[in-house]
Amino acid sequence: MAIAVSAVKRMLKFVVFCLVIPALLIVSAILKVATYAMKRYVAYIRDCTPLREDDAVWRQDRPSNRHIVNALMVIEGAPDIAKLRQIICDRLVYGKDENGERICPQLTQVIEKHLGWLVWKEDEHFTIEKHVLNWEGNSPKSSEDLEVVVSAISSTPLPQGISPWQFLVVPIIEEDCFGVILRVHHSVADGVALARVFVRNLFDVPPLAPEPKKFSTKHRFYMWCKTIVAGPFVVLSRTFSRADASKIHDQEPCGKKVVAWSKNFELALVKRLKNMTGTTVNDVMVSCLAGALHDYLKGQENRDVEKINDITALLTVDVRASTKSVELKNKFSVVFLRLPIVAKNAVDRLLATKQRMDIIKTSAEPFIIFVTVRILMMLPEWVSKPLIDFFSSKASCVISNVPGPQQTLFLGGQKIIEGIFWVPQRANIGVGLSIFSYRGGIRVGVYADKCVIPNPWEVVKGFEKNLQELVNELNLNEK
């Protein structure tokens, strides 16, 4: 019987390889040619720039989950809105590269739809005052109170009819600093592109050190070959895989967002942890986030440990070919990472995380998902949106790691004290977990729908607790 089943599986693989893959390649080529022709036609008759598939996919948001990247900078001194507007205009909005080309042309463009295609169109009524403005709500008294303000801002949509980005200046009454909240719709760019473009152009002196290493794929040619061969099998397996059933995935998002962020940990400490265990910084941080989710779920399940299972996260993966790209665009994929929620202790959870991460690094899944999304985005939205949402909804959370510069940055002569960002979610996912490093420190941010995790501080405290447990188990306190 086993021999017969094995023979059937081999036959199915042979049929897929000989029939399905060539058919998919032909259909994809036809769609690509048709899409290219239509986009060129629209661009010609409307004098506009069609959105790439990688950018257009993020226009498929919903009121309960808007695809907006939110980031916070805390800056030393008093705010000067006029000076900030001038800096942003000179360095970003109208800034040019060494070839005389504008660095961020999207910042003066609006997104419209022509003949069914999303396009960038120059905003004839653009003014910087619409995009860089003071927060009109109550100002926080301290940095701790800033959490309430960021949560309120994150729950609101971006203004309609203008380019989808804004800077909001928030004075902190009792401290000699202020917050600047950057909000950018994901259709403009991903976190890596935003960090790279802004760090190199917005601040007074760009970092001289090489860009920190991020989680990405390796051996691109080999991965693309695997994508062609293994793509159909991976898509089928994801299609029939079960979605998570847990307290952070059973609730439908309501659209009201709450944020929290951890204290700053020394990056050197995390590096000591990864060196002692033969892991990476990303492994350490993700394992501690998994531990935090374990503690949160344990509390939600009335401490019935048997009800707690591993959950799936969408882990963002950079698929750029070059680290020198400074364009505002989306060029990333996601992989389905099974977080080791269930573990004996912090070290075991870290080693399990490393094992699963290592499999991803040699997997073609990032490229398969990247190609699949691009193919789907060549189809009408009524086809692509439910299909992409269907695959996205199989995960319980999103995790994104964007390494920042390790030297201190200044903006208009004022020191950037700290920073953090929050990753948006898609479909019915209600939890986003972000990792950001800056000035020798590293921290995490939690971005949750209030109907899913009402108090994200519980997850933040759980992360801090699990990182300390890892330190204790490895006896780093004694060194």
N, C-alpha and C positions, 0 to 999 in steps of 0.2 A: 504493500500500500504506500509506504513512504517513498519507494522508488518511483511509483506512478505519479505521486504528487510532485516530486522533484522534476520529473520529465515534463509535466504540464507547465511548471514554472519556467523551465528553460525554453519551452516552446513559446510561451507568452512573451518572454524577453526577446526572442528571435523575431516574433511578429512585430513587436514594438520597434525594434531596431531597424527592421527592413521596410516597414510600412508607415508606422506612425511618425517616426522622426523625420523622414523625407517629406511627408505630407505637411507636418508642422512648419518645416523650413520653407516650403513653397508658399504656404498660406501667409507666413510671417513676411516673406519677401514681397508678396502682392500687397499686403496691408501697408508695408513701409513705403512702397512706391506710391500707392494711392494717397497716403497721408501726406507725403512730401509734396506731391503735386497740388493737393488742396491747400496746404499751408502756403505754398509759394503764390498760389492764385489769390488767396485772401490777403497776404502781405502786399501784393502788387496793387490790388484795387482799393485797399483801405489804408495804405501807407502805415503799416503797423508791423509788429514783430510777434509771430505766434509763439505761445508758450511751448517749451519742450515737454515731452510726456512726463519726465521726472519732476517737473514743476507743476504741471496741470493736475496731477493726481491729488495734490494737496488742496485744490479748490473744492474737493468733494467732502467738505466738512458738514457738520450739522449743528444746530443750536446748542445741543448738550455737549458737544465736543468740537470746539473750534480749533483749527490747526494753527495756533499762534505760539511762536517761541517767545517766552518772557525771560528777561535777564535783568539782573540788578547790579549796579555799581554803587559802592559807597565811597564818596569823595570827600577829602578833607577840606575844611574851610566853608565859606558862605557861597551860596549859589549865585551865579550871574547869568540869567537867561539870555541876555543879549549877546554876551561873549560866547556862550555855548552854541547859540544858533549860528553865529558867524563861523565858528570852528567847524561845525558839522557841514555847513554849506561849502566852505573852502576845501575841506579835506575829503569829504565823502560825496555829497550831492553833486558837486561840480568838479571834484578832484579828477586829475588825469594821471595816467601812467607815463612811463618813459617814452612811449610811442605817440603820446598825445591823445590817446583814447580815454574816454570817460571810464572811471573805475566802477561806478555804480549807476548805470543809466536807468535802472528800474526805479530809482528813488524819486524820479520826476515823472513817472508813468503810472497810469491806471490800468486795471485789468478789465477788459470788456469782452463781449462775445459777439463775433461776426460770423454769419453762416454756420453757426454751430461750433465754431472754434474759439478758444480763449486766446486773447492777444494782449500784448502790451501796447498801449497807445499813449503818446505824449500828452501830459496834462497841461492844457493851455492856461489854466488858472492856478498853477502851482505857486504856493508861498510857503516859506519855511515855518511861518507862524502856525500853520495848520498841523505841523508835524513835531515841532519842539515846543512844548508848552508846560506851564506850571500845573501841578495837581490841584484841582479845585476843591477837593474834600478836606476833611480835618487833617492837619499835619500831626504826625506821631511825635510824642515827647522824647522817645528814646529809640535805639536801634531795635529793641525787643518789640516795640509797638509797630514797627515797620511791617511786620508780618501781616497785620490786619489790613493795612493799606494795599500791599501787594496782592493779597487774596481778593480784595474788592476790585482792583484793577483787572486782575486775571479773569474775573467772571464776566467782564464786559467785552462786547465785540469791538473791533477796530472801526473807526468812522468810515462810512460808505462814500463812494464818489471821489476818493483821493487815493494816492499810492498807499498800499497797505503796510505802513510802518509808522512808529512814533516814538519819541523820547518824552517821558514825563518826569519833571523835576519835583522831588518831594523833600522839603526842608525838614530837618530833625530838630525840634525846638530846643531841647536841653543839651544838645551835643554840638561840638564844633565840626559838623559834617552834614552832608545831605545825600539823599539817594537819587539815582537816575535810573529809571526803569525803561528798558528798551523793549519794545513790542514789535515783532516782525512776523507777518504771515509766512507760513512755511513755504508757500509758493514762490517766495522771493529767493530763499536759499536755505540750506541746512545749517546745523550748528557749527560744523567744521569750517564751512565757507564764511559764515558770519564772523567767527572768531579770527580766522586768518585775515580777512579783508579789513576788519576793524582794527585789529592789533597792529597791522602793518601801515595803516593809513590815518586812523583817527587820532592816535595818541602822539604826544610831543616827540618822543624818540622811540622808534620801533626797536624791539628786542634784537640784540646782536647774536644771541645764542641760537643754535638750531632748534627747530620746532620739536616739542616733546613728542615722543613716540606714542601713537594711539593704536587702538585695536582695529586691525584691518586684515585683509587677506594677502596671501603671498603666492608666488609662482603663477602669475596671471595667465600665461599661455596654457599651462597645464590645467588650470581651473576652467578656462573657456572650453577646452576639449571635453572635460568632464561634464560641463554644463550641457553640451549638445547630447551626450550619450545618456546621462543620468536624469536630465531635466524632467521628462514625462513621469518617471518613477517617483521622483520627489514630490511633484505636484499631486499625483494620485494619492500618495501616502498622507500628505497634508489634508487632502480633501476628505478622506475617511477617518482622520484622527479625531479623537474626542476633545471637546473644549473643556477647560478647567471648570470644576465645580468647587467653589470656595466662597468665603465671606467677602472676598474682594472682587468676585466676578459674578456673583448671583444678582447683584443690585444693578438696575438700569441707571446710568448717569442722569442727573437732573440739570446739569449745566452750571451750578454754583460751585466755584472752585475755591479750594483752600490750599495754602502753601506753608511750608516750613523748611528750615535749613539747619544743618548741624553746626556745631562749633568747628573751628579750624583745627585740624590735626597736622602735626609736622609730617611733611612728605618723607623726610628722612626716616621717621619711625616706620611708615608703611613699607619703605624700601628695605629696611632691616628685616621686617616680617617676610617679605617676598624672597629675600636672599637666603634666609634660614630655611625656608620651605621649598625652594626651587620653583617658585611660582612667579607671577607678575603682579604689578600694582593693581591692574584691573581685576585679576583673580581675587586679591585680598579684599578689595572694595565690594565686589559683587557678592562674595561669600558672606561678608558682614551684613549686606543688605538682605540676603536670603535669611540670615539668622534673625534679622529684625522682623521680617515678615513671618517667620516661624513664631516668634514671641507674640506678635500681634494676633495671628490666627489662633494661637493657643488661648489667648484671653477672650477672643470672640466665640470660640467653640466651648466655652465653659470649662476650659482646661481638660477637655477630653482629647488626649493626645492621639487616640486611635482615629479620630476624624480628620486629622491633619495629613495631607499628602503633598508631595512635590507639586509645584505649579510651574506653568510655562510663562516665560517672559519673551517679549520681542526685543532683541538686542541689536542696536544699530551698528552697522559695519561700513566703514569708509571703503569705497571701491574706486577711488581716484587712482589714476596711473602715476601721477606726479604729486609730490608734496609742495611744488612750487606754484601750483594753480592759485590765482588770487581773484577768481571770478565769483560773483554771487550766483550760485546755482545749487541745485540739489544733485548730489552724486554719491548716494549712499544706498545701502540695502539693509535688510533686517534678516535675522535668523531666529529660529525658535529654540530658545535655550531653556532646558528643564532645570529650574533652580533647585538645588539640594536643600529643600526646606527641612526634611527629616534627616537628622544626623546625630551621632553620639555626642559630639562636642564641636567646638569652633575649629580645631585643627582638621578633624575629619571632614567638616563641611568645606573648608578651604581646599583640601586635596581633591574632594569630589568635584568642586567647581573647576579646578585646574584640568582635571581629566575631561570634563565636558567641554571646556573652552578649547582644549587642544584638538578635540575632534572637529570642532567648528573651523579651526584655522586651516585644516587640511581638507575641508569639505567644500564642495562646489555650491552649496546651498545659497550663499550670498549672491552669487552670479545668477543662479537659477531663478531666485525670487526677483532679482533686479530685471532680468529679461522678461519674466512672466508679467510683471507690472507694466513694462513698456508695451508689450504686445496687447495687453488688455486695454491700455489707454488709447490704442488706435481704434477701438470700438466705440460705439455710442455710449454716453454716460449711463443710460438706463441699463446697459449691460455690464460695464466695467465697475461701477460703484458698488452694486450689491455683491459682486464676486470678490472684489478686494476687501470689502467689509466682512464678508463671510470668512475669509482666511484670517483677517486681523482679529476677529472676535474669538478665535481659538486660544488666544493668550490672555493672561490676567493683568499684565502690566508691561510698561515699556521702560527699558534701561538705556541710558545714553551717557557716554564718557567723552568729554571734550577737554583735553589737556590745555591749560592756559600757559601764558608766559611765566617764567620763574623770576624775572627781574621786576622791580617796581616800576609801574607805569604812571605817567603824569598826563593830565588833560588841561591845557591852558595854564600850566604851571602848578596845578593842584594835584596832590597825590591821590591815586586810586588805592583806597585802604583795603577793600575786599570786593569779591564778586561771586556770583552764583547764577545759574540759569535753571529753567524748568522746561522739561520736554513735554510737548503736547501728545495726546493720544488719539486713536482713531476708533471708529465703530462704537462698541459698547465697553471699551477698556476705560477704566476710571482711575488708574494709578500710573503716574510717571515718576521715575527715579533717575536723578541726574548726578553725575560725578564731575567735579571741576577742581582744578589745581591752579594755584597762583601764589607767587612770592614765597615759595618753599612750603606752602600749606596745601591741604586738600580737604574738601568737605563734600557733603551730599545734600541734595535738595529733594523734597517730596512734593509732588503736585498732584492733588487728588480731588475727585468729585466729592462734594460733601455728603452725598447719599451713599457713597462707597466707603470712604474713610473720613468720618466727620472731624477727627483730630489727628492730622498728620504728624503732630509732635510725638505721638506714641511710637511711630515708625522711626523717627529721628532718634529718640532716646534709645530705642532698641538697637539701632545701628551703633551708637556710641557705646552701649553696653557690650555688644558682641565684639567690637574692636578691642575693647579692654580685656574681654575674656581671652581673645587670641593672644594678646600681649602676656597675660598671666600664664596661659598654658605653655607658652614658649619661654617663660622665665625672663622676659626682656626687662622686667622691672628691676632685676638684680644686676643689670649690666649698665 
